[in-house]
């Protein structure tokens, strides 16, 4: 369907008051009956609400639930989280992705403990002053935990509002984003603001799904939806720009010494900041074996033997990057126990790697290495048995 002239440049204050009242009533009634029983919805504890909202950023609910439960078991209060070592926080977060969230989580907990006596600020401005908390998270915690009249806009909310009011502008930035926030604020009731915000998010997560997956027949707001009435649901929200995906190859060197493997820590800032990995570098036009040899020399104190055949070639997809991991095994020529790496790191056996804070990508690399080593050990054991038979025959 051809796009009509931009209908989005209206003042949210002009939205019919009676229509807003109907939407509030219909949506809250639906939410009371249909909401999912999620662990963080059983409490108004601001710490628990904040933790869940941090974890839910760009992450599916089903993925978050076990991580949330593990965190609450180990760090049941903001004070306990503030006192924890960052290494322990990253280890528990391992596999959840977007690790800057974990670092900000730890910093914010320390700020709450040190500057607010362990009590979360109850206002949007106070919450936004904490590390890692933006407009959405501040609004969610303020409304859900403290009952404040604070709007929220995430991807689900933006999609619902874009269809409900047929916003013909990109709701991700500029005029469209500002308009969406204004409408979200206009829609809030005087009471149950937290429930209303959660209801809109729930509708977007379970019914008002992206593109052709929208379940309009199950939507409690179908009769109020301008997008449904005009047949533009599948076209909304509008996206005027596409995010470019960058393709990269990362070379990993698995350096072995007396059955142990060298692991090093990534810089605190940047991709997978503060997590552990085997020495890794981004390929830039040279053969993977050449980079692996150079990388091994950067980390190893003595020469190494490098296997030319990679032990893994694995693809890992991030939101803006497609990364191929190519791993080469390196063995120290003189495996002396006391020799350490040139750069900070530690030697661990394969069965000790699971206790580290690792990215999902590096876990997959370690899994491939473990399979390769087990296969190699199996061949060695088989050859030893054959030799023994020849000697005794």
N, C-alpha and C positions, 0 to 999 in steps of 0.2 A: 504494500500500500504506500502510495506517495505521501511524503511528510507534508502536513499542512503548515501554514504560517505559524511561527513560534507562538505557542500559547502560554509559555512559561513565565513571561515577564509581567506577572501580576503580583499584587501585594497579598501575602498570606492573610492579612487582616480582612480581606474581602471575601474569604471563603465563608460560605453560609454557616451561621452559628448552629442552626438546627441540624444541618448535615454533620457538622463536627460532633454534636451531641449523640447523634445516631451511631456514628462510627465508633466513638468511645464505648457506648453501651454494648453494641454488637461485638466489638473486639474483646472487651473484658469478659463478657458472658462466654464467648468461645474459649478464651484462655482458661477460665476457671474449670471448664469441662475437659479441654483437650491438651493442656500443657503436659509436657514430659516431666516425669519425676527425676530430676537431676539433683545430685548431692548438694550442690551449692544453692539450690532453691529451698533447702530445708532450714536455712538460717538467714539472719539479717546481720550477722557478724561482718563488719566492714573488711576485716582481714580476709575472710573466706571469699567474700564477693570480689574483692580486688584480685586475689590470687586466681580465681576462676576467669575473670575478665582478661587478665594478662595472658593466661594460657590459651584462651579461646581466640586470640587475635590470629587470623589467617590459619586456623587449625580446626578440624572437625570435632564435634562434641564427642563422638565415639572414641577418638584418639585421646582427648583430654581427660576423660573420666579416670582411667587408671593412674595417670600422672598426678592428677589433683588429689586422689585418695592417698597416694604414696607421700606426697608433700605434706598433707595435713596430718598424716600419722607421724612423720619424722619432725615436722616443724608446725606444731598445732597452734602456735601464737606468733605474732609478729616479732616478739622479743626473742623467741627461739631461732627464728630465721635470721634475725640481726646478728645473733651470736655465732651463727654457723660459719664454717670456712667456705669460701667461694668454691673451692674444689668439690665439696660435698654437694653444694647447690647445683653445680654444673653436671655432676655425676647423676643426680636424680633427674635432671632435665634432659639428659642424653637421649637423643632420638626424637625429641619433640620439635626441634628445629628453631630457627630464628633466635639464636643464643644470646643476642643482645638483650632479649627480654629477661633472661635469667640473671644477667649481670645487673640490669636495672632493678629487678625484683630485690636483689640483695642490697643494693645501694639505697633503695627506697625504704626498706625495712630498717636499715641502720639509721636513716634520717628520722623516721617515725620514732624509733627508740631514743635517739639522742636529743632530738629537738622538740618532740611532742609528748614526751613521757610515755611512749608506747601506745598512745591513743591517736587514731587516724583523724585528720582534719575532717570536719563535717560539711565543708563548703566546696564548691567547684574550684574556686580560686586556690584554696588551701591544698586541695588534692593535686591540682595542676602544677603546684610548686615542687612536688615530689619527683624524683628522677624517673623517667620513662612513662609518665602519665600524661596523656594528651587529652584533648577535648572529649573524645568518646568515652574513654575509661573513667575520667573524672565525672562525667554525667551519669554513667552507669552506677558507679559506687555511691554518688551523692543521692541519686533517686532510689536505688534499691535498698541500700543500707540505712540511709538517713531520711528517706521520704521527701527529699528536696524536689522542687519543680525544675528539673534539669533535663533538657532534651539529649538524645543520643542519635547519632547517625553513623551506621556502619554499612557494609555492602548490602546486607539484608534489608535494613531500614530504608536505604536509598532506593532499592528496587521496588519495595512496596509503595513508597510515596510517589515514585515516578509513574507507576501504573495507576495508582488511585487518583492522582490529580493530572495525569497525562502531561508530565513535565517534558517538554520537547527541547531539552538542553542536556549537555553532558553533566551528570550529577557528581562526577568525580573531581571536578575543579571549577574555578571561575564562578560565573553567574549561577550555574546550575547547582553547585555545591552550596553556595550561600543561601540560595532559595530553599533547598532541601532542609537545611538547618532551621531556617525561619519557620517553615511549615511544621517541622517536628516540634518546635517550641509552641507554636499555635495550637497544636493538637492535644497538648498535655492537659489532663483534668486537674482539678484542684486537689483531689485525693487520689491515692493509689497510683502515683506517678511511676513508681518503680515497676509495678505490675503492668501498667500500660506500655512502658518502654519494652519490657520483656515480651509482652504480647505481640508488639509489632515485629520484634526480632524473631519470635517463634513463628509467626506467620510467614516471614521471609525464608526461614530455614526449613519449613516443613510443607508449605502450601504454595506460596508465591515464589516458585523456584525459577531459576534462570531460563530464558529462551523458551523452547518448546516443551520444557518439563513442567511448566506451571500447571497446577491442579485447580483450575478455576471453578470446576464443579463442586469442589470441597471448600471453597473460600467463603467465610462468613460475611465478607464485604463485597461480594459479587455485585449486589444491587447498587452499591455506592461507587463502583469502580469505573472511572471514565475510560480507562484503557480497554476494559472488557466491553464496554458499550460501543466503542468505536473500532474494535477489532485490532488494536495495536499492542496488545500484551506482549506478543513475541518480539516486537521491535523495541520495547522499552526494558531497562533504561538505555538511552542513546549513549554510544561510545564513539567519540570523534577521533580518538587516537589509539593506536595499538602499541603495546609495550614490546620493544625489540628484545629478542632472546639472544644472548651471547653464547657462542659455542667455544668451549675450552677443553684442552687436554691437560690433565694433571699427572705427572710422573711420580710414582711412589717407589722408594727404595727400602726394601725390607732387609736390614743389616743384621746378620746373625753372628753370635759369639757364644760358643759352648752351650748351645741350646737355648740361649736367650736372645731377645730381639730389642733393638734400640727404638725407644719411643721418645718423642720430643713434644713440647707444648707450643701451640700456635700463639702468635701475639694476642694480647688481650683485646685489641680492637680489630674490626674487620670480620670477614667471613669465618664462622666457627671459632670466634675469638675465645681464647683460654682453654680450648679443648685439646686433647692429646691425639697424636697421629704418628705414623712413621714419617721420616723425612720426605717432604713433598715439595714439588715445584711446578710452576705452570710452563708448559711446553711453548716454545716460540720458534717454530720453523726447523728445529734440528731433530734428528732421529731420537726416539725415546731412549734407546740404549746409551747414546752419547750423553744425554742429560742425566740419566741415572748414574753413569760413571762419575760425572762431575759433581753431582749432588752427594754421592757417597764419599768422595774426597773431601767435600766441605764438612762432613759430619764425622768421618772416621779418622782416628789418630794414626792408623796404619793402613797399608794397601789392602784391597779387597778383591775377591774373585766375583765377577758379576755374571749371572746367567743371562744369556742373550734372549732366550725365549721368555716372554712375560708370563708370570703366574696368574695374572688376571687382566681383563679388559672389561671394565664395568661402566655402564652409563648411569648417571644420577641427575635427575631433573629438579631444578629449583625454579622459583617463580620467574626469574629473569636470566637464568643461566642453564645451559645444558652441558654437563661436565662428563668427560670420559676419563676414567682412572685407569692408567696402565702401570702395573707393578712389576718390578724386577727384584729378584732375590740376590743378595750380596753376602758372601761369607768372608770373614776376616782370614787373612792368610796366616797370621800368627795369633791364634785365639787365646791370648794371655788374659787371665781373669781380672787382673788389676788395671787393665787399660780401659780408659773411659772415652767418651765421645769428645770431639773438639768443642761442641756447643752443649749447653745444658740439656740433660735428658737422663733417662734411666734404662737399665736393661731388665726385661721381664720375660718370663716364659709365656707361651701362648695362652695357657689357662689362667694367667693373671691379668690379661688385657681387659676382660669383661668388667673389672672393678674400676676402670677409668672412666672419666667423662669423655665420651666419644660421639662424633656425629654419626648419623645413620650411614652416610657414605663410607666412613672409615670402618664402621662395624662390618659392612659388607666386604671391604678389602681384607680385613682380618679373617673373616669367615673363609674367603677364597684362599688366603695364605694357609690357614689351618688345614683345609682340604688337600692342598698341594703337599704340605709337609706330611700329613698322614698317608697320602698315596705314596710319597717317596720312601717313607719309613717302611711301608708295606712291601715295596719292591726290594728294599735293602734286606728285610727279613727273609723274603723269598729267596734272594740270591745266596744269603748265608746258609740257608737250609740246603740248597742245591750243592754248594761247595762241600758241606759237611757230608752229604751222601756220597759225593765223588771220593772224598778222602777215605771214608770207611768202607767203600765197596771193594 
